[in-house]
Amino acid sequence: MPKRNYGFEKRQKELNKQKKREEKQQRKLERRETADDRPADAPEEDGPDTRP
């Protein structure tokens, strides 16, 4: 039976974690960009109209 290569397994695990972290960061940036695209003076769609 061959010996396990723990170094390789650890490296693969670290690469997977890094990839997952980068994907999460990219999703956050995309969300932030879409929120920035909406004008600041645009009325909230959820809240009632409070204009006089």
C-alpha positions as CSV (number, residue, x, y, z in Angstrom):
1,M,0.0,0.0,0.0
2,P,1.5,3.4,-1.0
3,K,2.3,6.0,1.6
4,R,0.0,9.0,1.8
5,N,1.4,12.3,0.6
6,Y,0.2,14.6,3.4
7,G,2.0,17.6,1.9
8,F,0.1,17.3,-1.3
9,E,-3.2,16.9,0.5
10,K,-2.5,20.0,2.7
11,R,-1.5,22.1,-0.4
12,Q,-4.7,21.1,-2.2
13,K,-6.8,22.0,0.8
14,E,-5.1,25.4,1.1
15,L,-5.7,26.0,-2.6
16,N,-9.3,25.2,-2.3
17,K,-9.7,27.5,0.7
18,Q,-8.0,30.3,-1.2
19,K,-10.2,29.8,-4.2
20,K,-13.3,29.8,-2.1
21,R,-12.2,33.0,-0.3
22,E,-11.5,34.8,-3.7
23,E,-14.9,33.8,-5.0
24,K,-16.6,35.1,-1.9
25,Q,-14.7,38.4,-2.2
26,Q,-15.6,38.7,-5.8
27,R,-19.3,38.2,-5.0
28,K,-19.1,40.9,-2.3
29,L,-17.5,43.3,-4.8
30,E,-20.3,42.6,-7.3
31,R,-22.9,43.2,-4.7
32,R,-21.3,46.4,-3.6
33,E,-21.1,47.6,-7.3
34,T,-24.8,46.9,-7.9
35,A,-25.7,48.8,-4.7
36,D,-23.5,51.7,-5.8
37,D,-25.2,51.8,-9.2
38,R,-28.5,52.8,-7.6
39,P,-28.8,56.6,-7.1
40,A,-28.7,57.8,-3.5
41,D,-31.8,59.9,-3.9
42,A,-33.9,57.0,-5.3
43,P,-36.8,56.2,-3.0
44,E,-36.8,52.9,-1.1
45,E,-39.1,50.4,-2.7
46,D,-39.9,48.8,0.6
47,G,-40.8,51.9,2.7
48,P,-43.9,54.1,2.4
49,D,-43.9,57.4,0.5
50,T,-43.1,60.1,3.1
51,R,-43.2,63.1,0.8
52,P,-45.6,65.9,1.9
